[in-house]
């Protein structure tokens, strides 16, 4: 029902910045979804990086606190992840996720966008 498309990834030097975008389609109630950014490296578990719910309550994993900011623009059906002070360990495939908390079966994922932090 819901399609998610990430963009904004790329190659950046340590200390640099990137802004990831996730555009949602196929829903008229985007504002009701909790949106999250996850990342994954080969052979490692996918981890939650940041999440924002319909009330704009935000969560960040400890490793990105103070560096990353998640935000949403409901008028554009888009969630963003502003990543500053990037470190090599931030290198991963970043995924967008959407969950409507009132519907347990609503769990959607994008295809991912690659972020590589390297000199």
FINU-407481 format. One record per atom (N, C-alpha, C, CB): atom name; x, y negated, z; residue in one letter. Coordinates in nm, 3 decimals, always signed. Each point is the difference from the previous one (the first is absolute). Glycine has a CB too. Layout:
<recs>
REC   a       xx       yy       zz  r
REC  CA        X        Y        Z  a
...
</recs>
This chain:
<recs>
REC   a       xx       yy       zz  r
REC   N   +0.082   +0.121   +0.000  x
REC  CA   -0.082   -0.121   +0.000  x
REC   C   +0.085   -0.126   +0.000  x
REC  CB   -0.178   +0.125   +0.120  x
REC   N   +0.281   -0.126   -0.036  x
REC  CA   +0.087   -0.116   +0.013  x
REC   C   +0.135   +0.030   -0.065  x
REC  CB   -0.118   -0.070   +0.213  x
REC   N   +0.162   -0.021   -0.296  x
REC  CA   +0.131   +0.011   -0.062  x
REC   C   +0.091   -0.108   +0.055  x
REC  CB   -0.102   +0.098   -0.208  x
REC   N   +0.226   -0.061   +0.237  x
REC  CA   +0.097   -0.092   +0.055  x
REC   C   +0.123   -0.001   -0.089  x
REC  CB   -0.085   +0.041   +0.234  x
REC   N   +0.133   -0.160   -0.266  x
REC  CA   +0.117   -0.015   -0.084  x
REC   C   +0.100   -0.092   +0.067  x
REC  CB   -0.139   +0.039   -0.206  x
REC   N   +0.256   +0.015   +0.239  x
REC  CA   +0.105   -0.078   +0.063  x
REC   C   +0.088   -0.066   -0.106  x
REC  CB   -0.004   +0.153   +0.199  x
REC   N   +0.062   -0.265   -0.162  x
REC  CA   +0.096   -0.067   -0.086  x
REC   C   +0.092   -0.085   +0.086  x
REC  CB   -0.165   -0.002   -0.192  x
REC   N   +0.273   -0.045   +0.132  x
REC  CA   +0.090   -0.090   +0.068  x
REC   C   +0.129   +0.062   +0.048  x
REC  CB   -0.197   -0.121   +0.065  x
REC   N   +0.211   +0.251   -0.079  x
REC  CA   +0.123   +0.064   +0.041  x
REC   C   +0.113   -0.031   -0.095  x
REC  CB   -0.133   +0.180   +0.105  x
REC   N   +0.252   -0.142   -0.065  x
REC  CA   +0.116   -0.024   -0.084  x
REC   C   +0.128   +0.015   +0.077  x
REC  CB   -0.135   -0.151   -0.137  x
REC   N   +0.242   +0.106   +0.076  x
REC  CA   +0.133   +0.004   +0.060  x
REC   C   +0.032   -0.135   +0.061  x
REC  CB   +0.075   +0.175   -0.166  x
REC   N   -0.032   -0.173   +0.290  x
REC  CA   +0.033   -0.124   +0.070  x
REC   C   +0.123   +0.023   +0.087  x
REC  CB   -0.243   -0.072   -0.002  x
REC   N   +0.321   -0.032   +0.022  x
REC  CA   +0.118   +0.010   +0.085  x
REC   C   -0.038   -0.003   +0.147  x
REC  CB   +0.135   -0.110   -0.178  x
REC   N   -0.054   +0.170   +0.264  x
REC  CA   -0.026   -0.011   +0.144  x
REC   C   -0.016   -0.145   +0.042  x
REC  CB   +0.129   +0.211   +0.038  x
REC   N   -0.228   -0.235   +0.045  x
REC  CA   -0.031   -0.136   +0.043  x
REC   C   -0.099   -0.071   -0.089  x
REC  CB   +0.223   -0.008   +0.096  x
REC   N   -0.254   +0.067   -0.209  x
REC  CA   -0.093   -0.059   -0.093  x
REC   C   -0.145   +0.025   +0.037  x
REC  CB   +0.171   +0.026   -0.174  x
REC   N   -0.260   -0.072   +0.087  x
REC  CA   -0.143   +0.009   +0.025  x
REC   C   -0.074   +0.053   -0.121  x
REC  CB   +0.019   -0.189   +0.161  x
REC   N   -0.129   +0.255   -0.134  x
REC  CA   -0.093   +0.045   -0.102  x
REC   C   -0.141   -0.014   +0.054  x
REC  CB   +0.170   +0.159   -0.098  x
REC   N   -0.265   -0.181   +0.010  x
REC  CA   -0.140   +0.003   +0.038  x
REC   C   -0.072   +0.106   -0.081  x
REC  CB   +0.006   -0.244   +0.062  x
REC   N   -0.056   +0.344   +0.006  x
REC  CA   -0.077   +0.105   -0.063  x
REC   C   -0.147   -0.039   -0.004  x
REC  CB   +0.166   +0.172   +0.076  x
REC   N   -0.233   -0.131   -0.182  x
REC  CA   -0.143   -0.024   -0.014  x
REC   C   -0.070   +0.132   -0.024  x
REC  CB   +0.041   -0.231   -0.089  x
REC   N   -0.162   +0.241   +0.138  x
REC  CA   -0.084   +0.117   -0.024  x
REC   C   -0.137   -0.050   -0.040  x
REC  CB   +0.129   +0.142   +0.167  x
REC   N   -0.166   -0.116   -0.290  x
REC  CA   -0.129   -0.043   -0.053  x
REC   C   -0.098   +0.116   +0.003  x
REC  CB   +0.113   -0.171   -0.146  x
REC   N   -0.228   +0.148   +0.205  x
REC  CA   -0.103   +0.102   +0.011  x
REC   C   -0.111   -0.025   -0.100  x
REC  CB   +0.055   +0.030   +0.242  x
REC   N   -0.107   +0.076   -0.297  x
REC  CA   -0.114   -0.008   -0.090  x
REC   C   -0.094   +0.116   +0.029  x
REC  CB   +0.138   -0.115   -0.177  x
REC   N   -0.259   +0.105   +0.127  x
REC  CA   -0.096   +0.107   +0.020  x
REC   C   -0.080   -0.011   +0.128  x
REC  CB   +0.149   +0.139   -0.130  x
REC   N   -0.139   -0.253   +0.196  x
REC  CA   -0.077   -0.022   +0.121  x
REC   C   -0.045   -0.144   +0.007  x
REC  CB   +0.126   +0.181   +0.118  x
REC   N   -0.245   -0.200   -0.066  x
REC  CA   -0.052   -0.134   +0.022  x
REC   C   +0.007   -0.039   +0.147  x
REC  CB   -0.150   +0.028   -0.196  x
REC   N   +0.207   +0.060   +0.277  x
REC  CA   +0.009   -0.024   +0.143  x
REC   C   +0.145   +0.010   +0.047  x
REC  CB   -0.233   +0.088   +0.030  x
REC   N   +0.323   -0.146   -0.107  x
REC  CA   +0.142   +0.005   +0.034  x
REC   C   +0.027   -0.052   +0.141  x
REC  CB   +0.053   -0.029   -0.241  x
REC   N   -0.126   -0.073   +0.281  x
REC  CA   +0.025   -0.061   +0.129  x
REC   C   -0.027   +0.094   +0.117  x
REC  CB   -0.058   -0.218   -0.103  x
REC   N   -0.015   +0.325   +0.079  x
REC  CA   -0.030   +0.096   +0.106  x
REC   C   +0.108   +0.105   +0.018  x
REC  CB   -0.239   -0.039   -0.046  x
REC   N   +0.334   +0.044   -0.044  x
REC  CA   +0.106   +0.100   +0.006  x
REC   C   +0.117   -0.048   +0.083  x
REC  CB   -0.071   +0.083   -0.222  x
REC   N   +0.122   +0.008   +0.302  x
REC  CA   +0.130   -0.020   +0.061  x
REC   C   +0.105   +0.034   -0.105  x
REC  CB   -0.087   +0.051   +0.235  x
REC   N   +0.185   -0.138   -0.252  x
REC  CA   +0.102   +0.018   -0.102  x
REC   C   +0.136   +0.020   +0.065  x
REC  CB   -0.134   -0.141   -0.160  x
REC   N   +0.208   +0.234   +0.105  x
REC  CA   +0.131   +0.029   +0.056  x
REC   C   +0.107   +0.014   -0.105  x
REC  CB   -0.114   +0.110   +0.187  x
REC   N   +0.236   -0.136   -0.145  x
REC  CA   +0.118   +0.026   -0.081  x
REC   C   +0.080   +0.111   +0.066  x
REC  CB   +0.006   -0.240   -0.085  x
REC   N   +0.026   +0.342   +0.008  x
REC  CA   +0.082   +0.112   +0.044  x
REC   C   +0.124   +0.007   -0.087  x
REC  CB   -0.203   +0.125   +0.081  x
REC   N   +0.305   -0.058   -0.032  x
REC  CA   +0.118   +0.023   -0.082  x
REC   C   +0.052   +0.142   +0.020  x
REC  CB   +0.058   -0.244   +0.013  x
REC   N   +0.011   +0.294   -0.114  x
REC  CA   +0.047   +0.138   +0.003  x
REC   C   +0.128   +0.016   -0.080  x
REC  CB   -0.236   +0.077   +0.027  x
REC   N   +0.329   -0.004   +0.030  x
REC  CA   +0.121   +0.041   -0.070  x
REC   C   -0.009   +0.149   -0.028  x
REC  CB   +0.135   -0.183   +0.111  x
REC   N   -0.067   +0.230   -0.216  x
REC  CA   -0.002   +0.143   -0.031  x
REC   C   +0.043   +0.084   +0.120  x
REC  CB   +0.047   -0.054   -0.239  x
REC   N   -0.125   +0.156   +0.268  x
REC  CA   +0.031   +0.089   +0.109  x
REC   C   -0.037   -0.051   +0.137  x
REC  CB   +0.179   +0.081   -0.138  x
REC   N   -0.238   -0.200   +0.144  x
REC  CA   -0.040   -0.058   +0.127  x
REC   C   -0.150   -0.022   +0.002  x
REC  CB   +0.224   -0.110   +0.023  x
REC   N   -0.277   +0.104   +0.097  x
REC  CA   -0.143   -0.023   +0.015  x
REC   C   -0.036   -0.144   -0.036  x
REC  CB   -0.009   +0.175   +0.179  x
REC   N   -0.108   -0.191   -0.235  x
REC  CA   -0.050   -0.133   -0.026  x
REC   C   -0.032   -0.068   +0.133  x
REC  CB   -0.092   +0.073   -0.224  x
REC   N   +0.134   -0.196   +0.238  x
REC  CA   -0.021   -0.072   +0.124  x
REC   C   -0.080   -0.127   -0.023  x
REC  CB   +0.213   +0.094   +0.087  x
REC   N   -0.293   -0.127   +0.012  x
REC  CA   -0.075   -0.124   -0.004  x
REC   C   +0.093   -0.116   +0.028  x
REC  CB   -0.209   +0.119   +0.072  x
REC   N   +0.206   -0.218   -0.159  x
REC  CA   +0.082   -0.119   +0.015  x
REC   C   -0.080   -0.114   +0.062  x
REC  CB   +0.136   +0.071   -0.197  x
REC   N   -0.252   -0.097   +0.143  x
REC  CA   -0.085   -0.109   +0.047  x
REC   C   -0.144   +0.029   -0.036  x
REC  CB   +0.190   -0.164   -0.022  x
REC   N   -0.280   +0.109   +0.102  x
REC  CA   -0.142   +0.020   -0.026  x
REC   C   -0.077   -0.123   +0.041  x
REC  CB   +0.025   +0.248   +0.034  x
REC   N   -0.131   -0.277   -0.108  x
REC  CA   -0.088   -0.111   +0.032  x
REC   C   -0.143   +0.047   -0.017  x
REC  CB   +0.172   -0.171   -0.072  x
REC   N   -0.256   +0.145   +0.172  x
REC  CA   -0.138   +0.045   -0.008  x
REC   C   -0.091   -0.113   -0.045  x
REC  CB   +0.045   +0.169   +0.179  x
REC   N   -0.175   -0.141   -0.177  x
REC  CA   -0.097   -0.097   -0.050  x
REC   C   -0.010   -0.125   +0.086  x
REC  CB   -0.124   +0.189   -0.097  x
REC   N   +0.170   -0.179   +0.221  x
REC  CA   +0.001   -0.114   +0.090  x
REC   C   +0.135   -0.071   +0.001  x
REC  CB   -0.171   +0.115   +0.139  x
REC   N   +0.258   -0.079   -0.232  x
REC  CA   +0.134   -0.057   -0.013  x
REC   C   +0.091   +0.032   +0.117  x
REC  CB   -0.101   -0.181   -0.131  x
REC   N   +0.069   +0.287   +0.204  x
REC  CA   +0.091   +0.050   +0.101  x
REC   C   +0.114   +0.073   -0.070  x
REC  CB   -0.187   +0.019   +0.171  x
REC   N   +0.310   -0.047   -0.129  x
REC  CA   +0.117   +0.052   -0.069  x
REC   C   +0.082   +0.092   +0.087  x
REC  CB   +0.003   -0.206   -0.136  x
REC   N   +0.055   +0.304   +0.073  x
REC  CA   +0.092   +0.092   +0.065  x
REC   C   +0.127   +0.010   -0.084  x
REC  CB   -0.191   +0.129   +0.104  x
REC   N   +0.307   -0.122   -0.037  x
REC  CA   +0.127   +0.020   -0.067  x
REC   C   +0.079   +0.106   +0.074  x
REC  CB   +0.000   -0.237   -0.082  x
REC   N   +0.067   +0.322   +0.008  x
REC  CA   +0.092   +0.091   +0.063  x
REC   C   +0.119   -0.080   +0.052  x
REC  CB   -0.074   +0.191   -0.151  x
REC   N   +0.136   -0.140   +0.256  x
REC  CA   +0.103   -0.076   +0.070  x
REC   C   +0.114   -0.045   -0.092  x
REC  CB   -0.058   +0.127   +0.204  x
REC   N   +0.094   -0.045   -0.300  x
REC  CA   +0.116   -0.028   -0.082  x
REC   C   -0.018   -0.120   -0.094  x
REC  CB   +0.052   +0.240   +0.013  x
REC   N   -0.176   -0.284   -0.032  x
REC  CA   -0.025   -0.112   -0.092  x
REC   C   -0.055   -0.123   +0.070  x
REC  CB   -0.040   +0.166   -0.178  x
REC   N   +0.014   -0.157   +0.307  x
REC  CA   -0.055   -0.114   +0.073  x
REC   C   +0.093   -0.120   -0.009  x
REC  CB   -0.118   +0.157   +0.156  x
REC   N   +0.059   -0.271   -0.185  x
REC  CA   +0.078   -0.122   -0.015  x
REC   C   +0.054   -0.022   -0.138  x
REC  CB   +0.056   +0.022   +0.235  x
REC   N   -0.062   +0.080   -0.320  x
REC  CA   +0.053   -0.011   -0.136  x
REC   C   -0.109   +0.011   -0.106  x
REC  CB   +0.213   +0.096   +0.082  x
REC   N   -0.313   -0.011   -0.057  x
REC  CA   -0.107   +0.023   -0.097  x
REC   C   -0.129   -0.065   +0.048  x
REC  CB   +0.108   +0.216   -0.070  x
REC   N   -0.190   -0.258   -0.024  x
REC  CA   -0.130   -0.057   +0.031  x
REC   C   -0.103   +0.057   -0.095  x
REC  CB   +0.107   -0.210   +0.086  x
REC   N   -0.212   +0.269   -0.031  x
REC  CA   -0.109   +0.050   -0.082  x
REC   C   -0.113   -0.102   +0.002  x
REC  CB   +0.064   +0.240   +0.049  x
REC   N   -0.128   -0.259   -0.162  x
REC  CA   -0.111   -0.093   -0.011  x
REC   C   -0.097   +0.050   -0.106  x
REC  CB   +0.147   -0.192   +0.073  x
REC   N   -0.263   +0.133   -0.078  x
REC  CA   -0.099   +0.041   -0.099  x
REC   C   -0.076   -0.120   -0.052  x
REC  CB   -0.021   +0.222   +0.110  x
REC   N   -0.023   -0.212   -0.234  x
REC  CA   -0.084   -0.100   -0.063  x
REC   C   -0.123   +0.075   -0.050  x
REC  CB   +0.198   -0.151   -0.067  x
REC   N   -0.304   +0.146   +0.145  x
REC  CA   -0.119   +0.077   -0.033  x
REC   C   -0.067   -0.048   -0.129  x
REC  CB   -0.031   +0.042   +0.243  x
REC   N   +0.044   -0.169   -0.273  x
REC  CA   -0.057   -0.053   -0.124  x
REC   C   +0.067   +0.059   -0.123  x
REC  CB   -0.056   -0.211   +0.121  x
REC   N   +0.181   +0.254   -0.106  x
REC  CA   +0.075   +0.059   -0.110  x
REC   C   +0.015   +0.151   +0.013  x
REC  CB   +0.121   -0.214   -0.022  x
REC   N   -0.182   +0.272   +0.123  x
REC  CA   +0.011   +0.145   +0.024  x
REC   C   +0.146   +0.044   +0.004  x
REC  CB   -0.221   +0.034   -0.113  x
REC   N   +0.302   -0.111   +0.183  x
REC  CA   +0.143   +0.024   -0.001  x
REC   C   +0.058   -0.007   +0.140  x
REC  CB   +0.012   -0.092   -0.231  x
REC   N   +0.081   +0.181   +0.258  x
REC  CA   +0.077   -0.004   +0.124  x
REC   C   +0.146   -0.018   -0.038  x
REC  CB   -0.168   +0.148   +0.123  x
REC   N   +0.241   -0.221   -0.040  x
REC  CA   +0.139   -0.032   -0.027  x
REC   C   +0.090   +0.049   +0.113  x
REC  CB   -0.073   -0.199   -0.133  x
REC   N   +0.197   +0.222   +0.099  x
REC  CA   +0.102   +0.026   +0.100  x
REC   C   +0.120   -0.087   -0.033  x
REC  CB   -0.080   +0.238   +0.037  x
REC   N   +0.099   -0.343   +0.041  x
REC  CA   +0.116   -0.086   -0.016  x
REC   C   +0.114   +0.060   +0.079  x
REC  CB   -0.145   -0.206   -0.031  x
REC   N   +0.254   +0.236   -0.036  x
REC  CA   +0.114   +0.066   +0.061  x
REC   C   +0.120   -0.093   -0.007  x
REC  CB   -0.089   +0.228   -0.063  x
REC   N   +0.136   -0.270   +0.179  x
REC  CA   +0.116   -0.087   +0.010  x
REC   C   +0.113   +0.071   +0.071  x
REC  CB   -0.149   -0.200   +0.003  x
REC   N   +0.268   +0.146   -0.016  x
REC  CA   +0.118   +0.056   +0.065  x
REC   C   +0.012   +0.150   -0.025  x
REC  CB   -0.016   -0.177   +0.175  x
REC   N   +0.003   +0.214   -0.299  x
REC  CA   -0.002   +0.142   -0.034  x
REC   C   +0.133   +0.067   +0.028  x
REC  CB   -0.170   -0.049   -0.174  x
REC   N   +0.161   +0.174   +0.217  x
REC  CA   +0.115   +0.081   +0.033  x
REC   C   +0.005   +0.123   -0.090  x
REC  CB   -0.010   -0.081   +0.238  x
REC   N   +0.127   +0.139   -0.257  x
REC  CA   +0.008   +0.122   -0.082  x
REC   C   -0.094   +0.109   +0.046  x
REC  CB   +0.234   -0.056   -0.046  x
REC   N   -0.257   +0.067   +0.176  x
REC  CA   -0.089   +0.102   +0.051  x
REC   C   -0.146   -0.024   -0.032  x
REC  CB   +0.163   +0.034   +0.179  x
REC   N   -0.195   -0.151   -0.235  x
REC  CA   -0.135   -0.027   -0.047  x
REC   C   -0.026   +0.062   -0.137  x
REC  CB   +0.001   -0.211   +0.131  x
REC   N   +0.103   +0.263   -0.193  x
REC  CA   -0.015   +0.062   -0.132  x
REC   C   -0.095   +0.118   +0.008  x
REC  CB   +0.232   -0.073   -0.062  x
REC   N   -0.336   +0.070   -0.018  x
REC  CA   -0.101   +0.104   +0.004  x
REC   C   -0.103   -0.025   -0.110  x
REC  CB   +0.034   +0.032   +0.249  x
REC   N   -0.119   +0.065   -0.269  x
REC  CA   -0.118   -0.017   -0.082  x
REC   C   -0.112   -0.048   +0.091  x
REC  CB   +0.074   +0.181   -0.166  x
REC   N   -0.127   -0.296   +0.136  x
REC  CA   -0.102   -0.061   +0.084  x
REC   C   -0.139   +0.024   -0.058  x
REC  CB   +0.166   -0.174   +0.074  x
REC   N   -0.255   +0.223   +0.010  x
REC  CA   -0.136   +0.033   -0.040  x
REC   C   -0.101   -0.088   +0.070  x
REC  CB   +0.072   +0.233   -0.041  x
REC   N   -0.177   -0.264   -0.030  x
REC  CA   -0.114   -0.070   +0.055  x
REC   C   -0.108   +0.101   +0.037  x
REC  CB   +0.053   -0.205   -0.138  x
REC   N   -0.120   +0.180   +0.248  x
REC  CA   -0.104   +0.090   +0.049  x
REC   C   -0.123   -0.080   +0.040  x
REC  CB   +0.174   +0.164   +0.078  x
REC   N   -0.291   -0.108   -0.103  x
REC  CA   -0.126   -0.062   +0.038  x
REC   C   -0.086   +0.101   +0.073  x
REC  CB   +0.013   -0.156   -0.195  x
REC   N   -0.066   +0.115   +0.308  x
REC  CA   -0.089   +0.085   +0.080  x
REC   C   -0.115   -0.084   +0.051  x
REC  CB   +0.191   +0.150   +0.067  x
REC   N   -0.311   -0.103   -0.089  x
REC  CA   -0.116   -0.064   +0.058  x
REC   C   -0.032   +0.073   +0.130  x
REC  CB   -0.090   -0.072   -0.229  x
REC   N   +0.106   +0.005   +0.339  x
REC  CA   -0.006   +0.064   +0.130  x
REC   C   -0.137   +0.061   +0.030  x
REC  CB   +0.171   -0.160   +0.077  x
REC   N   -0.275   +0.109   -0.139  x
REC  CA   -0.133   +0.055   +0.021  x
REC   C   -0.025   +0.127   -0.080  x
REC  CB   -0.079   -0.231   +0.045  x
REC   N   +0.171   +0.265   -0.135  x
REC  CA   -0.014   +0.118   -0.084  x
REC   C   +0.130   +0.080   +0.005  x
REC  CB   -0.166   -0.118   -0.150  x
REC   N   +0.170   +0.224   +0.228  x
REC  CA   +0.125   +0.077   +0.017  x
REC   C   +0.057   +0.056   -0.130  x
REC  CB   -0.081   +0.057   +0.224  x
REC   N   -0.002   -0.032   -0.323  x
REC  CA   +0.048   +0.058   -0.125  x
REC   C   +0.063   -0.103   -0.094  x
REC  CB   -0.176   +0.173   +0.023  x
REC   N   +0.162   -0.300   +0.010  x
REC  CA   +0.055   -0.105   -0.086  x
REC   C   +0.148   -0.019   +0.030  x
REC  CB   -0.224   -0.113   -0.011  x
REC   N   +0.309   +0.174   -0.071  x
REC  CA   +0.144   -0.006   +0.018  x
REC   C   +0.063   -0.003   -0.139  x
REC  CB   -0.009   +0.124   +0.224  x
REC   N   +0.051   -0.241   -0.266  x
REC  CA   +0.048   -0.020   -0.136  x
REC   C   +0.145   -0.044   -0.001  x
REC  CB   -0.231   -0.057   -0.072  x
REC   N   +0.303   +0.098   -0.033  x
REC  CA   +0.141   -0.030   -0.013  x
REC   C   +0.033   -0.052   -0.139  x
REC  CB   +0.050   +0.175   +0.169  x
REC   N   +0.044   -0.267   -0.175  x
REC  CA   +0.054   -0.044   -0.126  x
REC   C   +0.111   +0.091   -0.047  x
REC  CB   -0.062   -0.233   +0.057  x
REC   N   +0.121   +0.200   -0.171  x
REC  CA   +0.104   +0.084   -0.058  x
REC   C   +0.138   -0.028   +0.055  x
REC  CB   -0.137   +0.011   -0.203  x
REC   N   +0.151   -0.121   +0.272  x
REC  CA   +0.127   -0.037   +0.060  x
REC   C   +0.080   -0.097   -0.084  x
REC  CB   +0.000   +0.219   +0.108  x
REC   N   +0.082   -0.298   -0.042  x
REC  CA   +0.093   -0.089   -0.067  x
REC   C   +0.136   +0.012   +0.069  x
REC  CB   -0.187   -0.159   -0.067  x
REC   N   +0.292   +0.168   -0.012  x
REC  CA   +0.133   +0.026   +0.053  x
REC   C   +0.066   -0.128   +0.048  x
REC  CB   +0.021   +0.196   -0.152  x
REC   N   +0.033   -0.191   +0.272  x
REC  CA   +0.080   -0.108   +0.055  x
REC   C   +0.140   +0.054   +0.026  x
REC  CB   -0.204   -0.112   +0.105  x
REC   N   +0.302   +0.049   -0.164  x
REC  CA   +0.138   +0.041   +0.018  x
REC   C   +0.081   -0.119   +0.050  x
REC  CB   -0.021   +0.175   -0.182  x
REC   N   +0.084   -0.158   +0.297  x
REC  CA   +0.080   -0.105   +0.061  x
REC   C   +0.146   +0.043   -0.007  x
REC  CB   -0.190   -0.072   +0.155  x
REC   N   +0.267   +0.006   -0.238  x
REC  CA   +0.137   +0.041   -0.022  x
REC   C   +0.083   -0.116   -0.052  x
REC  CB   -0.078   +0.234   -0.046  x
REC   N   +0.206   -0.234   +0.081  x
REC  CA   +0.090   -0.103   -0.048  x
REC   C   +0.045   +0.030   -0.142  x
REC  CB   +0.076   -0.042   +0.235  x
</recs>
